[in-house]
């Protein structure tokens, strides 16, 4: 098994030896081109989906699956509670900033406390 966040830093020979490829969201064009070169020619268009995948989604191809697939992993029940921010919901929340908020921010900044 080989796991990396930067497939562009792997030698082509190493990547070509992988029997099953699991590729999660990838925005870097250099990384995508390395993945593109490691999969079958018929599946090249699937690589274009990589930047649009959501958290936990991936494209799987190779010996481990009968057909190349876009799948989503189940989230572990005891996993850390981090997730993608819900930007549209945050934009709708209006918060009134007061002078006390600024005073607290400056105090924390000066004391290097977060």
C-alpha positions as CSV (number, residue, x, y, z in Angstrom):
1,X,0.0,0.0,0.0
2,X,1.2,3.5,-0.8
3,X,-0.5,6.6,0.5
4,X,0.5,10.2,-0.5
5,X,-1.0,13.6,-0.7
6,X,1.5,14.6,-3.5
7,X,1.5,11.9,-6.3
8,X,3.7,14.3,-8.3
9,X,6.6,13.6,-5.9
10,X,6.5,9.9,-6.6
11,X,8.6,8.2,-9.2
12,X,6.5,7.2,-12.3
13,X,7.7,3.6,-11.9
14,X,6.4,3.4,-8.3
15,X,3.0,4.8,-9.3
16,X,2.7,2.5,-12.3
17,X,3.2,-0.6,-10.1
18,X,0.1,0.2,-8.0
19,X,-2.6,-2.4,-8.8
20,X,-5.5,-0.4,-7.4
21,X,-5.6,3.4,-7.3
22,X,-7.7,5.4,-4.9
23,X,-7.7,9.1,-5.7
24,X,-9.4,11.6,-3.5
25,X,-10.0,15.3,-4.2
26,X,-7.1,16.8,-6.0
27,X,-6.8,20.4,-7.2
28,X,-3.1,20.5,-8.2
29,X,-2.8,19.9,-12.0
30,X,0.6,18.4,-11.7
31,X,-0.7,15.8,-9.2
32,X,-3.7,15.0,-11.5
33,X,-1.4,14.6,-14.5
34,X,0.6,12.0,-12.6
35,X,-2.5,10.1,-11.7
36,X,-3.8,10.4,-15.3
37,X,-0.6,8.7,-16.6
38,X,-1.0,5.8,-14.1
39,X,-4.5,4.8,-15.1
40,X,-5.9,3.1,-18.3
41,X,-6.4,5.3,-21.3
42,X,-10.2,4.8,-21.3
43,X,-10.5,6.3,-17.9
44,X,-8.6,9.6,-18.5
45,X,-11.8,11.7,-18.4
46,X,-12.5,10.5,-14.8
47,X,-9.4,12.4,-13.6
48,X,-11.2,15.6,-14.6
49,X,-13.7,14.9,-11.7
50,X,-11.0,14.9,-9.0
51,X,-11.2,18.7,-8.2
52,X,-15.0,18.4,-7.8
53,X,-15.0,15.5,-5.3
54,X,-16.4,16.2,-1.9
55,X,-14.8,15.2,1.4
56,X,-14.7,11.4,1.7
57,X,-15.4,10.8,-2.1
58,X,-12.8,9.2,-4.3
59,X,-12.3,7.5,-7.7
60,X,-11.2,3.9,-7.5
61,X,-9.8,1.9,-10.4
62,X,-7.7,-1.1,-10.9
63,X,-7.6,-4.7,-9.7
64,X,-9.5,-4.0,-6.5
65,X,-12.7,-3.1,-8.3
66,X,-14.7,-4.7,-11.1
67,X,-15.4,-1.4,-12.8
68,X,-13.8,2.1,-12.1
69,X,-16.1,3.8,-9.6
70,X,-16.7,7.1,-7.8
71,X,-17.4,6.1,-4.2
72,X,-17.9,7.8,-0.8
73,X,-16.3,6.4,2.3
74,X,-18.4,6.2,5.5
75,X,-17.3,8.6,8.2
76,X,-15.9,6.8,11.3
77,X,-18.1,7.3,14.3
78,X,-15.2,8.2,16.6
79,X,-13.5,10.5,14.0
80,X,-12.5,14.0,14.9
81,X,-15.4,16.4,14.3
82,X,-13.6,18.5,11.6
83,X,-15.5,18.9,8.3
84,X,-15.7,21.3,5.4
85,X,-17.2,24.6,6.5
86,X,-20.8,25.3,5.4
87,X,-20.0,28.7,3.9
88,X,-23.5,29.5,2.7
89,X,-24.8,29.1,6.2
90,X,-22.1,31.2,7.7
91,X,-22.8,34.0,5.3
92,X,-26.4,34.2,6.3
93,X,-25.5,34.6,10.0
94,X,-25.3,38.3,10.8
95,X,-23.2,39.2,13.8
96,X,-23.0,42.6,15.3
97,X,-19.4,43.5,16.2
98,X,-19.0,45.7,19.3
99,X,-16.2,47.7,20.7
100,X,-15.8,45.1,23.4
101,X,-15.1,42.5,20.6
102,X,-12.3,44.7,19.3
103,X,-10.9,45.2,22.8
104,X,-10.9,41.5,23.5
105,X,-9.2,40.8,20.1
106,X,-6.5,43.4,20.7
107,X,-5.9,42.0,24.3
108,X,-5.5,38.4,23.0
109,X,-3.3,39.6,20.1
110,X,-1.0,41.5,22.4
111,X,-0.7,38.6,24.9
112,X,-0.3,36.1,22.1
113,X,-3.2,34.0,23.2
114,X,-5.6,32.3,20.8
